[in-house]
Structures are given as C-alpha cells and as structure tokens.
C-alpha cells in the first residue's frame, strides 16, 4: 500500500515494512508532524514484499519492523547488504533488548528505535542522521574506489566489477568478456627526464584517451603506476578484444602535447579471455598481466593473448628464480672464460667472463641466468660475485691479460657501482686498466643521462669501457661520441648477413669510425677460418668466437 503524506521536489521517499496497520498509521502521523523535512511514505506488510521493494532500490530510506509474522526483520537488513543497497535501514521493535540492538547494528541498521518511545522529533532526527551518514559513507566509498590522480576506477572497484562479470557468465554462458592489462612502455624515461609532474600529466592524458574510446559497458581502471586495465563485456569472439587492443595502441602512439612538450609513448597489452573458464577475478588479472609481460618481452608496443602455456612458463620461471636464489647461497655458480685474440699477431689478449650455473648435472648458460636475474634484481649480487671471481682468476694467471666483465643496466645504475668496482680491484690487486666493463646499448637508451655520468666516474678510476653488441639495439652512432667508451664490440649478426660483402662493408664502416674516435674494435662470434680472414683483411684488431675457443672453466684453460 502506498500512502502519500506530503510530496514536493525535496520529499524523502520512505518505505515502511510493517505488518501492523496501527503502527503504519502512527508512523504516518509522526512523519506528517515533522517540521523540517517532507516525506513520502510507502507501506508493505510482508517480508516478501519488503525484500522485493528493497531490491528495486527506489527509496531513500527503509523502516523495517523487527517481527514480520514468522520472519525476522534482521534478515531483510542482511539481504539488503548482500544486494549492495546503499540506502539506510532503521529497525523498529517493541523490545528494549540490548541484544537486539547489537544484532541490528551488526546486520547493517543505521539506527534502532523502540516502538512506544518514538515521537515526531526523534523519528525525524533519526531519519535525517541516517541519510546524512549514508551520504558520507557513499562519498567515502566513492573516494576509496576511485584513483585520486585520474579519477578512473581503482583496483578494488575493477575487481568488484570483474567478479560480477564472472558471475554473469556463470549464469549466462554466452556472456563473454575480456580483460586487457595495459602498461606504458618506457614511462620511467618520461619521469626521469621530464619530472614526476609531467609524468602524472601524461597518465591523466592517457586515462582521458582510454575513457574516450570505451563503451558505456566497459570499465577502465588505473591499477597503479603506469598500469591500466580494461574490462570489455558483451564480446562475441577473441577477435573483438584484439581489435580493441589494436585501436588502443594506435591511439596511444599519437603524440601527447603536455606543458609545451611533445611526448611519444606506446603501450604493451595482455589479453585474458573469459573462455578460459575463470572462477576468481584475481586469476583473470594475473593471466592478463602474464600476457602483457610476454608482449613486453617480444619487443613492446604490441599485444599478446594469454594461453595456458604462458601460465606454465611463468610457474617454471618462478621455480627457476627460487632455485637461482638458492644457487647463490649454495655456491653453485661458476665463471667460464672465452678467449679474446689479437688478429694482428694471433696472441691471446684476454678473456670475457661469463656466468654459468651448475644445476645438478645441467650447466645453465649466462643467457638463461641473466634474463631471470635482470627481472628479479638478482643480477646485482650475481654481477658483483662474477666481477670479484674474474679478477681473482686474472690475478692467478698473472701476465698482462685483460678481463672483460659484463655490467647490466641494474648494476650500472646502482649508486655505489663505482665503489664496488674500486673495492674489487683493490681486493684483487689488479691494475684498473686490465679490467674492461662491457655495457649493452639498451642501458644507453633507457637511462642515458644517469648512465653517462656513472660511466664517466668509472673512466675516472681508469677502468676500460666496452660498448657491447653494437648494431643490435637502437642507439645511434652519436653513442660513440656521447659516452666514454674505449672499445667497441661489433655483434656477430653482421657476419651472418646473406650478402657477405654488405656485412663486411658495414663492419668496415663502423670500425673506421670507431678508430677515428680512438676506440679499439672487437668482433664477436667468429666461427670459421674464412670469417677470421675477412675480419683481418678489414683491419679488425680483436676477435672472439668459437673458432678461438668456447667459454670454459679456468682449469681447462691452463
């Protein structure tokens, strides 16, 4: 039964769930006597009707009787909570039992009023207080569920909507969805070079572009840092999610104009599809994250669709990382040495130190170790251990040989890297000039300013510096001028060019430029006498590769 007490634009819509008509009349009269508020009172008499009306969520507030025939009004409060109803509920009872009071609050009641002790001011005050409290809680909940920087939904809200999408698919198998996990490529470079303020402005601009692309049924969230997620519901096929991912990538590639700066960026995207059969939202997000990392590993600015093989690979990598940590503690790491030879006189010039892991009967190569160690940060202690072990070995060999040791991006950017190198040299007694630290081009691309400063500091302690794998990365020839290298190592890929003459011309050009800049040149990967002769004819000074020797343990080199 609906009874209108008073209506105007500001009337508070109240539903009374009460099976006693006398109590309905009393409540109606009390609300009519209210001085500061206007109310519209609706009335239902049963538990079932009350629950139905609450599920419609069409009222501002609910007054619920404690006893509804054989049913308990507390159960309505609990059901309202499960339905996500945010409108406040006030429990009305004829009992002055403290246990009922406590049970009401635990069930979610905004207030608890005892029949026979309610007058118009008390009822109005209780309703006004409950409504104000509800508004405050909604505002707090809104703040708690939105990202403060971009005003997008945050992780908590995203996971809630993802849980609902899973539940929807459980009931309707044809209701497919996809989750896209997005990570900006090289965002750290923007922060480091332009500052965190412009970094934040870039995140806001990215959020606006993503929001402009989204449909009303999509959810875009910022998960933290430069990571975003997108929940796409109502798709028919995996191709729909892939098309959306491609559109996002195309949009993000358009330069951003922020505070007078033109900023270029790209995004790597991992896609997880509901057809995998998920039960928990965290599993969907985990798998889309795994796919995103695969996209980054394959060159960034691309998307990958998750499959179960990726998950298995992730588990294997986690096990590998755990075992690697233990390998350091157990002393299972080894250093093998590959000869570097002078092509002018054929004499041994030095060695490159390469880490190995004796994993039971299996010998793990440096490539496998470094890829995991770089990602987990283990490369820092492993790199320092290799440096000290290699210098100790060089001291045992004596003579004038040089030792080449790889320095990863993480190692180079450690603030104490110069102190570590200097201490290792002091410990071994090796002259700094006999140590060459090899740095790959990727370090110069992502952290040019910081890398240049640390490399200059290393040169100041007279350590040799080699630019490794030149020609495989993205750096320009200006790297040879900008950074204080004294040796250039040309990658073996030029030796494998289908047109040998073209490959040799490239090597000759790079070598000539390096020599003009006062740099020595080493070519890597020589495997045949014909390759050796070609490099000698060009005028290359040093070479290494399987032709001269594979990396082996020190006892095999004696």
BATITI-830101 format. One record per residue (C-alpha): residue number from 1; residue in three letters; x, y, z. Coordinates in steps of 0.05 Angstrom, whole numbers. Example, Ala and Ser with C-alpha at 12.3 -4.5 7.8 and 13.67 -1.06 7.14 Angstrom:
(atom 1 ALA (246 -90 156)) (atom 2 SER (273 -21 143)) 
//
This chain:
(atom 1 UNK (0 0 0)) (atom 2 UNK (26 69 -18)) (atom 3 UNK (4 128 23)) (atom 4 UNK (26 198 5)) (atom 5 UNK (39 242 65)) (atom 6 UNK (68 301 30)) (atom 7 UNK (102 310 -37)) (atom 8 UNK (147 362 -65)) (atom 9 UNK (214 362 -102)) (atom 10 UNK (251 351 -37)) (atom 11 UNK (208 297 -6)) (atom 12 UNK (246 239 25)) (atom 13 UNK (220 172 -2)) (atom 14 UNK (210 125 57)) (atom 15 UNK (187 52 55)) (atom 16 UNK (155 23 117)) (atom 17 UNK (157 -54 122)) (atom 18 UNK (106 -67 177)) (atom 19 UNK (51 -119 186)) (atom 20 UNK (11 -79 238)) (atom 21 UNK (-36 -26 208)) (atom 22 UNK (-39 12 274)) (atom 23 UNK (37 21 272)) (atom 24 UNK (32 44 200)) (atom 25 UNK (-19 98 219)) (atom 26 UNK (24 120 277)) (atom 27 UNK (87 125 233)) (atom 28 UNK (48 163 180)) (atom 29 UNK (23 213 231)) (atom 30 UNK (92 222 263)) (atom 31 UNK (123 237 195)) (atom 32 UNK (67 285 179)) (atom 33 UNK (84 324 242)) (atom 34 UNK (156 333 221)) (atom 35 UNK (176 406 219)) (atom 36 UNK (240 408 177)) (atom 37 UNK (231 352 126)) (atom 38 UNK (178 329 76)) (atom 39 UNK (166 254 69)) (atom 40 UNK (132 207 20)) (atom 41 UNK (114 143 57)) (atom 42 UNK (102 77 22)) (atom 43 UNK (78 16 60)) (atom 44 UNK (83 -60 50)) (atom 45 UNK (61 -112 100)) (atom 46 UNK (102 -174 88)) (atom 47 UNK (174 -198 88)) (atom 48 UNK (170 -218 15)) (atom 49 UNK (140 -152 -8)) (atom 50 UNK (192 -114 32)) (atom 51 UNK (250 -152 2)) (atom 52 UNK (222 -142 -68)) (atom 53 UNK (217 -67 -58)) (atom 54 UNK (286 -62 -28)) (atom 55 UNK (315 -100 -88)) (atom 56 UNK (284 -46 -132)) (atom 57 UNK (325 6 -93)) (atom 58 UNK (273 60 -106)) (atom 59 UNK (271 92 -37)) (atom 60 UNK (317 138 3)) (atom 61 UNK (306 101 69)) (atom 62 UNK (273 39 97)) (atom 63 UNK (237 30 164)) (atom 64 UNK (237 -45 180)) (atom 65 UNK (196 -79 234)) (atom 66 UNK (234 -129 276)) (atom 67 UNK (178 -181 272)) (atom 68 UNK (143 -194 206)) (atom 69 UNK (97 -252 221)) (atom 70 UNK (142 -312 227)) (atom 71 UNK (201 -277 194)) (atom 72 UNK (257 -236 224)) (atom 73 UNK (267 -164 201)) (atom 74 UNK (342 -172 214)) (atom 75 UNK (344 -219 154)) (atom 76 UNK (319 -163 110)) (atom 77 UNK (377 -120 133)) (atom 78 UNK (426 -175 116)) (atom 79 UNK (395 -186 48)) (atom 80 UNK (398 -112 33)) (atom 81 UNK (472 -113 48)) (atom 82 UNK (483 -171 1)) (atom 83 UNK (444 -135 -53)) (atom 84 UNK (490 -75 -47)) (atom 85 UNK (435 -28 -25)) (atom 86 UNK (465 37 0)) (atom 87 UNK (401 69 26)) (atom 88 UNK (399 67 103)) (atom 89 UNK (353 20 141)) (atom 90 UNK (325 35 210)) (atom 91 UNK (299 -23 253)) (atom 92 UNK (234 -13 292)) (atom 93 UNK (219 -60 350)) (atom 94 UNK (174 -66 411)) (atom 95 UNK (231 -97 450)) (atom 96 UNK (282 -58 490)) (atom 97 UNK (331 -115 487)) (atom 98 UNK (405 -96 484)) (atom 99 UNK (420 -160 445)) (atom 100 UNK (371 -139 391)) (atom 101 UNK (404 -71 389)) (atom 102 UNK (472 -103 377)) (atom 103 UNK (446 -153 327)) (atom 104 UNK (413 -96 288)) (atom 105 UNK (477 -56 283)) (atom 106 UNK (516 -118 261)) (atom 107 UNK (463 -132 208)) (atom 108 UNK (474 -62 179)) (atom 109 UNK (420 -20 212)) (atom 110 UNK (433 55 211)) (atom 111 UNK (392 63 275)) (atom 112 UNK (348 25 324)) (atom 113 UNK (282 54 351)) (atom 114 UNK (236 25 405)) (atom 115 UNK (162 30 389)) (atom 116 UNK (121 67 441)) (atom 117 UNK (181 113 455)) (atom 118 UNK (183 147 386)) (atom 119 UNK (157 217 377)) (atom 120 UNK (159 261 314)) (atom 121 UNK (224 298 330)) (atom 122 UNK (260 233 348)) (atom 123 UNK (237 198 284)) (atom 124 UNK (255 258 241)) (atom 125 UNK (323 265 274)) (atom 126 UNK (337 191 266)) (atom 127 UNK (320 193 192)) (atom 128 UNK (360 257 179)) (atom 129 UNK (420 227 215)) (atom 130 UNK (415 162 177)) (atom 131 UNK (411 198 110)) (atom 132 UNK (470 243 126)) (atom 133 UNK (511 183 149)) (atom 134 UNK (492 147 85)) (atom 135 UNK (515 206 42)) (atom 136 UNK (581 209 80)) (atom 137 UNK (593 135 72)) (atom 138 UNK (576 138 -3)) (atom 139 UNK (626 195 -11)) (atom 140 UNK (679 157 27)) (atom 141 UNK (664 94 -14)) (atom 142 UNK (669 135 -78)) (atom 143 UNK (736 162 -56)) (atom 144 UNK (760 93 -36)) (atom 145 UNK (741 64 -104)) (atom 146 UNK (770 118 -149)) (atom 147 UNK (841 133 -169)) (atom 148 UNK (859 201 -139)) (atom 149 UNK (902 222 -199)) (atom 150 UNK (860 201 -259)) (atom 151 UNK (791 193 -227)) (atom 152 UNK (785 125 -260)) (atom 153 UNK (761 66 -220)) (atom 154 UNK (817 37 -178)) (atom 155 UNK (838 -36 -170)) (atom 156 UNK (785 -50 -116)) (atom 157 UNK (727 -26 -159)) (atom 158 UNK (755 -60 -221)) (atom 159 UNK (760 -127 -184)) (atom 160 UNK (688 -119 -159)) (atom 161 UNK (662 -108 -230)) (atom 162 UNK (704 -165 -256)) (atom 163 UNK (675 -211 -203)) (atom 164 UNK (605 -191 -227)) (atom 165 UNK (625 -206 -299)) (atom 166 UNK (648 -275 -278)) (atom 167 UNK (583 -287 -241)) (atom 168 UNK (543 -263 -302)) (atom 169 UNK (580 -312 -347)) (atom 170 UNK (568 -368 -297)) (atom 171 UNK (493 -356 -305)) (atom 172 UNK (494 -340 -379)) (atom 173 UNK (549 -378 -416)) (atom 174 UNK (541 -337 -478)) (atom 175 UNK (560 -273 -439)) (atom 176 UNK (634 -268 -458)) (atom 177 UNK (684 -216 -432)) (atom 178 UNK (757 -199 -438)) (atom 179 UNK (807 -163 -393)) (atom 180 UNK (862 -120 -424)) (atom 181 UNK (923 -106 -380)) (atom 182 UNK (959 -43 -405)) (atom 183 UNK (1028 -19 -387)) (atom 184 UNK (1061 44 -416)) (atom 185 UNK (1128 30 -449)) (atom 186 UNK (1188 68 -423)) (atom 187 UNK (1145 111 -375)) (atom 188 UNK (1204 113 -327)) (atom 189 UNK (1243 152 -380)) (atom 190 UNK (1189 206 -380)) (atom 191 UNK (1191 211 -304)) (atom 192 UNK (1267 213 -302)) (atom 193 UNK (1277 262 -358)) (atom 194 UNK (1217 309 -352)) (atom 195 UNK (1199 300 -278)) (atom 196 UNK (1142 268 -240)) (atom 197 UNK (1094 325 -251)) (atom 198 UNK (1095 316 -326)) (atom 199 UNK (1094 241 -315)) (atom 200 UNK (1029 249 -276)) (atom 201 UNK (1001 294 -330)) (atom 202 UNK (1017 241 -381)) (atom 203 UNK (979 189 -340)) (atom 204 UNK (919 235 -337)) (atom 205 UNK (921 246 -412)) (atom 206 UNK (926 171 -425)) (atom 207 UNK (867 159 -379)) (atom 208 UNK (825 210 -418)) (atom 209 UNK (842 177 -485)) (atom 210 UNK (824 109 -458)) (atom 211 UNK (759 135 -429)) (atom 212 UNK (741 168 -496)) (atom 213 UNK (749 101 -531)) (atom 214 UNK (708 60 -480)) (atom 215 UNK (636 40 -489)) (atom 216 UNK (586 52 -433)) (atom 217 UNK (591 -21 -413)) (atom 218 UNK (667 -22 -408)) (atom 219 UNK (706 -9 -345)) (atom 220 UNK (774 25 -348)) (atom 221 UNK (816 27 -284)) (atom 222 UNK (883 51 -263)) (atom 223 UNK (916 -5 -223)) (atom 224 UNK (976 36 -200)) (atom 225 UNK (1038 69 -231)) (atom 226 UNK (1032 66 -306)) (atom 227 UNK (988 4 -307)) (atom 228 UNK (916 6 -330)) (atom 229 UNK (863 -48 -340)) (atom 230 UNK (802 -51 -384)) (atom 231 UNK (742 -98 -375)) (atom 232 UNK (705 -109 -440)) (atom 233 UNK (637 -143 -433)) (atom 234 UNK (590 -168 -486)) (atom 235 UNK (641 -191 -537)) (atom 236 UNK (627 -247 -587)) (atom 237 UNK (698 -271 -603)) (atom 238 UNK (771 -263 -586)) (atom 239 UNK (778 -220 -649)) (atom 240 UNK (735 -166 -616)) (atom 241 UNK (785 -159 -558)) (atom 242 UNK (844 -159 -606)) (atom 243 UNK (813 -104 -649)) (atom 244 UNK (802 -61 -587)) (atom 245 UNK (874 -73 -564)) (atom 246 UNK (899 -51 -633)) (atom 247 UNK (856 12 -631)) (atom 248 UNK (884 29 -562)) (atom 249 UNK (955 20 -587)) (atom 250 UNK (942 64 -648)) (atom 251 UNK (912 119 -603)) (atom 252 UNK (969 118 -553)) (atom 253 UNK (1020 124 -609)) (atom 254 UNK (992 193 -627)) (atom 255 UNK (1039 242 -591)) (atom 256 UNK (1015 277 -527)) (atom 257 UNK (1025 352 -521)) (atom 258 UNK (1035 369 -448)) (atom 259 UNK (1061 435 -420)) (atom 260 UNK (1099 452 -484)) (atom 261 UNK (1128 382 -491)) (atom 262 UNK (1112 332 -546)) (atom 263 UNK (1114 264 -513)) (atom 264 UNK (1115 198 -552)) (atom 265 UNK (1097 133 -517)) (atom 266 UNK (1068 65 -533)) (atom 267 UNK (1032 12 -494)) (atom 268 UNK (1041 -64 -485)) (atom 269 UNK (976 -101 -475)) (atom 270 UNK (960 -170 -447)) (atom 271 UNK (891 -201 -462)) (atom 272 UNK (856 -253 -420)) (atom 273 UNK (790 -282 -445)) (atom 274 UNK (732 -309 -404)) (atom 275 UNK (731 -372 -448)) (atom 276 UNK (789 -397 -405)) (atom 277 UNK (736 -410 -352)) (atom 278 UNK (754 -367 -293)) (atom 279 UNK (725 -373 -223)) (atom 280 UNK (762 -316 -189)) (atom 281 UNK (776 -244 -213)) (atom 282 UNK (848 -246 -188)) (atom 283 UNK (862 -303 -236)) (atom 284 UNK (837 -263 -296)) (atom 285 UNK (881 -203 -277)) (atom 286 UNK (941 -249 -264)) (atom 287 UNK (936 -281 -333)) (atom 288 UNK (926 -215 -370)) (atom 289 UNK (988 -189 -332)) (atom 290 UNK (1027 -250 -355)) (atom 291 UNK (1007 -238 -427)) (atom 292 UNK (1027 -164 -420)) (atom 293 UNK (1097 -184 -397)) (atom 294 UNK (1102 -231 -457)) (atom 295 UNK (1084 -172 -502)) (atom 296 UNK (1140 -131 -470)) (atom 297 UNK (1189 -188 -477)) (atom 298 UNK (1173 -193 -551)) (atom 299 UNK (1190 -120 -565)) (atom 300 UNK (1138 -76 -531)) (atom 301 UNK (1084 -35 -567)) (atom 302 UNK (1045 -98 -582)) (atom 303 UNK (992 -144 -552)) (atom 304 UNK (990 -217 -533)) (atom 305 UNK (931 -263 -518)) (atom 306 UNK (940 -307 -457)) (atom 307 UNK (943 -382 -464)) (atom 308 UNK (955 -436 -411)) (atom 309 UNK (1026 -447 -437)) (atom 310 UNK (1042 -377 -413)) (atom 311 UNK (1019 -394 -343)) (atom 312 UNK (1061 -457 -343)) (atom 313 UNK (1121 -417 -367)) (atom 314 UNK (1110 -366 -311)) (atom 315 UNK (1108 -422 -259)) (atom 316 UNK (1173 -451 -288)) (atom 317 UNK (1206 -382 -285)) (atom 318 UNK (1184 -374 -213)) (atom 319 UNK (1214 -441 -196)) (atom 320 UNK (1277 -423 -235)) (atom 321 UNK (1282 -357 -195)) (atom 322 UNK (1274 -394 -129)) (atom 323 UNK (1327 -445 -148)) (atom 324 UNK (1374 -389 -172)) (atom 325 UNK (1369 -354 -105)) (atom 326 UNK (1389 -418 -71)) (atom 327 UNK (1445 -430 -122)) (atom 328 UNK (1477 -365 -99)) (atom 329 UNK (1474 -387 -26)) (atom 330 UNK (1499 -457 -43)) (atom 331 UNK (1557 -434 -85)) (atom 332 UNK (1532 -468 -149)) (atom 333 UNK (1551 -410 -195)) (atom 334 UNK (1613 -416 -238)) (atom 335 UNK (1652 -369 -283)) (atom 336 UNK (1674 -393 -351)) (atom 337 UNK (1722 -354 -395)) (atom 338 UNK (1722 -343 -470)) (atom 339 UNK (1787 -321 -504)) (atom 340 UNK (1795 -254 -538)) (atom 341 UNK (1850 -257 -591)) (atom 342 UNK (1891 -204 -627)) (atom 343 UNK (1881 -213 -702)) (atom 344 UNK (1946 -176 -716)) (atom 345 UNK (1992 -227 -684)) (atom 346 UNK (1946 -284 -663)) (atom 347 UNK (1964 -276 -590)) (atom 348 UNK (1916 -282 -531)) (atom 349 UNK (1895 -213 -508)) (atom 350 UNK (1847 -231 -452)) (atom 351 UNK (1781 -265 -434)) (atom 352 UNK (1708 -249 -426)) (atom 353 UNK (1679 -275 -360)) (atom 354 UNK (1612 -310 -369)) (atom 355 UNK (1570 -337 -311)) (atom 356 UNK (1546 -409 -310)) (atom 357 UNK (1502 -447 -262)) (atom 358 UNK (1517 -519 -245)) (atom 359 UNK (1445 -541 -233)) (atom 360 UNK (1455 -614 -216)) (atom 361 UNK (1481 -648 -278)) (atom 362 UNK (1457 -590 -321)) (atom 363 UNK (1501 -529 -337)) (atom 364 UNK (1457 -467 -346)) (atom 365 UNK (1483 -414 -394)) (atom 366 UNK (1491 -340 -380)) (atom 367 UNK (1433 -322 -427)) (atom 368 UNK (1382 -361 -385)) (atom 369 UNK (1411 -336 -319)) (atom 370 UNK (1415 -263 -337)) (atom 371 UNK (1344 -257 -366)) (atom 372 UNK (1314 -280 -300)) (atom 373 UNK (1365 -245 -256)) (atom 374 UNK (1354 -178 -291)) (atom 375 UNK (1279 -182 -280)) (atom 376 UNK (1284 -202 -206)) (atom 377 UNK (1343 -158 -186)) (atom 378 UNK (1387 -218 -172)) (atom 379 UNK (1433 -192 -226)) (atom 380 UNK (1463 -143 -176)) (atom 381 UNK (1493 -194 -127)) (atom 382 UNK (1508 -243 -183)) (atom 383 UNK (1543 -189 -224)) (atom 384 UNK (1586 -168 -165)) (atom 385 UNK (1604 -241 -150)) (atom 386 UNK (1625 -252 -223)) (atom 387 UNK (1668 -188 -222)) (atom 388 UNK (1706 -208 -159)) (atom 389 UNK (1714 -281 -182)) (atom 390 UNK (1740 -259 -251)) (atom 391 UNK (1791 -210 -221)) (atom 392 UNK (1816 -263 -172)) (atom 393 UNK (1825 -311 -230)) (atom 394 UNK (1862 -258 -270)) (atom 395 UNK (1910 -249 -212)) (atom 396 UNK (1925 -324 -212)) (atom 397 UNK (1940 -323 -286)) (atom 398 UNK (1986 -263 -278)) (atom 399 UNK (2016 -232 -342)) (atom 400 UNK (1985 -174 -380)) (atom 401 UNK (1919 -205 -400)) (atom 402 UNK (1855 -164 -397)) (atom 403 UNK (1789 -187 -366)) (atom 404 UNK (1722 -166 -396)) (atom 405 UNK (1662 -168 -348)) (atom 406 UNK (1591 -152 -367)) (atom 407 UNK (1555 -97 -329)) (atom 408 UNK (1479 -99 -332)) (atom 409 UNK (1433 -39 -332)) (atom 410 UNK (1413 -53 -259)) (atom 411 UNK (1486 -58 -238)) (atom 412 UNK (1508 5 -274)) (atom 413 UNK (1452 46 -244)) (atom 414 UNK (1468 25 -173)) (atom 415 UNK (1492 88 -137)) (atom 416 UNK (1551 50 -107)) (atom 417 UNK (1574 16 -171)) (atom 418 UNK (1639 55 -174)) (atom 419 UNK (1656 38 -102)) (atom 420 UNK (1641 -36 -114)) (atom 421 UNK (1687 -38 -176)) (atom 422 UNK (1742 0 -140)) (atom 423 UNK (1738 -46 -79)) (atom 424 UNK (1741 -108 -124)) (atom 425 UNK (1803 -81 -158)) (atom 426 UNK (1836 -66 -91)) (atom 427 UNK (1819 -135 -65)) (atom 428 UNK (1850 -170 -126)) (atom 429 UNK (1909 -123 -135)) (atom 430 UNK (1894 -119 -210)) (atom 431 UNK (1910 -53 -246)) (atom 432 UNK (1846 -18 -267)) (atom 433 UNK (1869 -14 -340)) (atom 434 UNK (1866 -90 -345)) (atom 435 UNK (1791 -91 -329)) (atom 436 UNK (1741 -77 -385)) (atom 437 UNK (1668 -69 -365)) (atom 438 UNK (1620 -85 -421)) (atom 439 UNK (1554 -47 -427)) (atom 440 UNK (1499 -61 -476)) (atom 441 UNK (1463 -8 -518)) (atom 442 UNK (1397 -16 -481)) (atom 443 UNK (1427 19 -419)) (atom 444 UNK (1442 80 -461)) (atom 445 UNK (1372 84 -490)) (atom 446 UNK (1332 80 -426)) (atom 447 UNK (1377 117 -377)) (atom 448 UNK (1423 160 -420)) (atom 449 UNK (1437 216 -370)) (atom 450 UNK (1449 173 -309)) (atom 451 UNK (1489 122 -349)) (atom 452 UNK (1534 176 -379)) (atom 453 UNK (1551 204 -310)) (atom 454 UNK (1567 135 -280)) (atom 455 UNK (1608 114 -340)) (atom 456 UNK (1650 178 -333)) (atom 457 UNK (1660 162 -259)) (atom 458 UNK (1684 92 -278)) (atom 459 UNK (1732 121 -330)) (atom 460 UNK (1760 167 -276)) (atom 461 UNK (1785 105 -238)) (atom 462 UNK (1819 83 -304)) (atom 463 UNK (1774 23 -318)) (atom 464 UNK (1765 5 -392)) (atom 465 UNK (1694 10 -420)) (atom 466 UNK (1667 -30 -479)) (atom 467 UNK (1602 -18 -516)) (atom 468 UNK (1576 -89 -526)) (atom 469 UNK (1533 -118 -582)) (atom 470 UNK (1538 -55 -623)) (atom 471 UNK (1489 -54 -681)) (atom 472 UNK (1434 -95 -648)) (atom 473 UNK (1399 -41 -608)) (atom 474 UNK (1370 27 -622)) (atom 475 UNK (1427 74 -606)) (atom 476 UNK (1455 119 -660)) (atom 477 UNK (1528 130 -677)) (atom 478 UNK (1525 190 -631)) (atom 479 UNK (1531 140 -574)) (atom 480 UNK (1604 132 -593)) (atom 481 UNK (1615 206 -582)) (atom 482 UNK (1569 218 -523)) (atom 483 UNK (1594 162 -478)) (atom 484 UNK (1667 150 -455)) (atom 485 UNK (1678 81 -487)) (atom 486 UNK (1747 60 -508)) (atom 487 UNK (1727 -5 -541)) (atom 488 UNK (1670 -24 -588)) (atom 489 UNK (1646 -96 -595)) (atom 490 UNK (1611 -109 -661)) (atom 491 UNK (1555 -160 -659)) (atom 492 UNK (1562 -226 -696)) (atom 493 UNK (1498 -214 -735)) (atom 494 UNK (1538 -176 -789)) (atom 495 UNK (1579 -239 -802)) (atom 496 UNK (1515 -277 -818)) (atom 497 UNK (1489 -227 -869)) (atom 498 UNK (1465 -265 -931)) (atom 499 UNK (1507 -216 -972)) (atom 500 UNK (1577 -224 -941)) (atom 501 UNK (1603 -163 -979)) (atom 502 UNK (1548 -118 -950)) (atom 503 UNK (1561 -145 -880)) (atom 504 UNK (1635 -133 -886)) (atom 505 UNK (1623 -62 -912)) (atom 506 UNK (1582 -46 -850)) (atom 507 UNK (1635 -75 -804)) (atom 508 UNK (1689 -35 -841)) (atom 509 UNK (1649 30 -835)) (atom 510 UNK (1636 21 -761)) (atom 511 UNK (1708 1 -748)) (atom 512 UNK (1735 62 -785)) (atom 513 UNK (1691 109 -746)) (atom 514 UNK (1709 77 -680)) (atom 515 UNK (1783 81 -695)) (atom 516 UNK (1776 155 -714)) (atom 517 UNK (1747 165 -644)) (atom 518 UNK (1806 129 -612)) (atom 519 UNK (1768 65 -597)) (atom 520 UNK (1792 -6 -605)) (atom 521 UNK (1746 -55 -641)) (atom 522 UNK (1728 -127 -626)) (atom 523 UNK (1684 -171 -670)) (atom 524 UNK (1644 -225 -635)) (atom 525 UNK (1621 -293 -660)) (atom 526 UNK (1676 -315 -707)) (atom 527 UNK (1668 -389 -722)) (atom 528 UNK (1705 -404 -788)) (atom 529 UNK (1775 -390 -817)) (atom 530 UNK (1741 -353 -874)) (atom 531 UNK (1708 -304 -825)) (atom 532 UNK (1774 -294 -788)) (atom 533 UNK (1809 -277 -853)) (atom 534 UNK (1755 -228 -874)) (atom 535 UNK (1759 -191 -808)) (atom 536 UNK (1835 -190 -811)) (atom 537 UNK (1832 -161 -881)) (atom 538 UNK (1785 -106 -858)) (atom 539 UNK (1835 -88 -803)) (atom 540 UNK (1797 -111 -742)) (atom 541 UNK (1842 -112 -681)) (atom 542 UNK (1810 -164 -635)) (atom 543 UNK (1762 -221 -643)) (atom 544 UNK (1727 -275 -603)) (atom 545 UNK (1683 -334 -620)) (atom 546 UNK (1681 -410 -623)) (atom 547 UNK (1737 -411 -674)) (atom 548 UNK (1785 -389 -619)) (atom 549 UNK (1750 -425 -562)) (atom 550 UNK (1685 -435 -527)) (atom 551 UNK (1675 -408 -456)) (atom 552 UNK (1705 -460 -409)) (atom 553 UNK (1723 -468 -336)) (atom 554 UNK (1791 -438 -315)) (atom 555 UNK (1822 -507 -303)) (atom 556 UNK (1811 -524 -376)) (atom 557 UNK (1849 -463 -399)) (atom 558 UNK (1915 -477 -365)) 
//
